[in-house]
Amino acid sequence: MIYFCGLINIQSGLKYIAVPVIMSLLWISGCGSGPHGRQVEIIVFHAGSLSVPFNRLKEEYEKRNPGIRILLEPAGSLVCARKITELRKPCDIIASADYSVINNLLIPEYTRWSIRFATNEMVIAFSDKSKYSSEINSSNWPDILLRDDVVYSRSDPDSDPCGYRTVFTIMLTEKLYGKKGLTEQMLSKNRDFMRPKEVDLIALIESNAADYMFQYKSVAVQHGLRYIELPDDVNLSDLNDEQTYRSVSFEVTGKEPGTKVSIRGDFINYSISVLDRAPERDAAIGFVSFILGSEGLEIFRKSGQKTVALLTTEQLDLLPAKLLKGLNVEKLN
């Protein structure tokens, strides 16, 4: 808003009187206008682990399209979905760290399709100040994290896929490596250091409030943290181990308040969709086309986020024509 101050002459009887006047003018940027001279705002709800690449995508896309403004709202993927289904907040695009969030909570009432575009892996991240940082490795981490003088953090399974994936990683380690009782011990320890989404854990490590966190590899890389990699059969990164991952499950908050739903372990797969009732649906589809195009996916890779070799969907026939035309997407069997 621009305010203009000045003098204006008005006639009073036979005299003209100069009086101050304040006028407000609605600012519309000449180079920042969308259709019909208005600026378009695209609202994006996205997983916290996508914050770094999405901020870079926003910057690049707004530079190329000055009439468009991207509004990013990071949260745990389950929270993103509930903002749509329960709070009825306006949203154009949702990008989830777990494809099942969109498939199970939003299709078909709020959108008819989703595209899988990225993956990740679970690691244990820490700093040089973390206790026993010189000792921890991919084999002894359960013993170190269970030590009385060690604090570990994780995200909330009811809010964030990284939270229930942490539980899956622990369950699989107990099951496959003979660590009897590990899940119960780990989940009862340091509950005060659980946070709504995985990126909230970073401050705990950087402030030395916690020694370790279960985290996505991409987030650890983006924030320059040390981390140990875990075996493929427990880190949820290998599609070839999908059956092993699916041998464990965990209950989280369901579609309706007060309900629970069981989620099975799975290969980590991110997905994205445009809502059917998106306030700026056409513009949002254009942004998704950029996100999933070669330049957009390169931004993910440069941000430490691994993309899939092939974009896939279960709803190929329902994809918007603009996405079908501009992207190479294959249908999942």
Phi, psi and omega in degrees: 000133178246133179255132181247125179249138179187192179244144177224140179270128174238150183270126176234102186067240180259006184246153172254130182244131176274124179233147177288147178220146177240123180242136176253133180240131176287124182277126171233117183295132178298324181263359184244037182249146178262212180302139179060029174078011180254155177275133182265133177245122179256122182265125183238119169265123183219156177302144180301326181291349178265005187302313184295306179296324181291327175295324177288322176296317178301312182300315182290318183290320178294327177296321181279336184230077187297347177274002183239137176240130180260122178255112184261133177231095179281146177192172170301144186301323178294323177294319177304314181295319182291333175296332178276312188279326184256316183271347179057037179285143178295138182203142176259313186233139170238133177235115188251146176285349178225119182302332184292338178297312178290315183298320186267331185255337186244334178267131006257003187293325188245336174206162183249358185206162170209154180239130178273132189223347185210166178219184184194185173210151179278134176225173171248117186254154184195182178237175178296335182276351181296139179299135178064026181296337179275352183254329190294142176211184186290351180256320188263004185302325179298318181295320182289316181293336180272356178295144185299328184268008179252137175248129175239154183234156178208164179268163188284120181298334180281350182243331197221129176305326178299330179293310179283337174290328172301314179298317179299317180300318179292315179301315181294322178297317177299314185290316188271338186241018172065033180264069186302130179084000185299316184299312180298317180296315183292318185285342177268353183263138172057038180296336178292348182255020174273139184230162185298325180216161190298325182289343176291342182283339186301317181298327179295321179287315183294331178270359181067020175287330175232151181271322185221159173214147168280129191209160170285144179301319182301320181292319177299317179295314183299329184254013173064033181266154172283155178200157172249138176276148181252160180301149182302329184285357175232348186270000174064026184255347191250115179302330180291341179260017186303319180296324176295314180300322184284000178280354178238155179210165183206145180268133176231172179302135186271194185293325179253144178306135179088356180256162178236150176224142180270129178247133179267151174299150182200162171301133182293122182214116178277151175218165184219150178206160170252131183290148180300323181257030179302131179303327179233060188302311183297315179295323180295320177298322177297320179292318178298323177299322177290316181303316186267359175282176185300320181290320179295315180294330176293326176297319176300312184296320178291343178265011178082011181258118182285131177260161179281157180290334183216128175292134182225159178205153172271351189236049186304319183291346183257359180292145175302144184303324181297325178285320178298323182287320189264347185235155176261096183243132179253150180275134175284144178284000000 
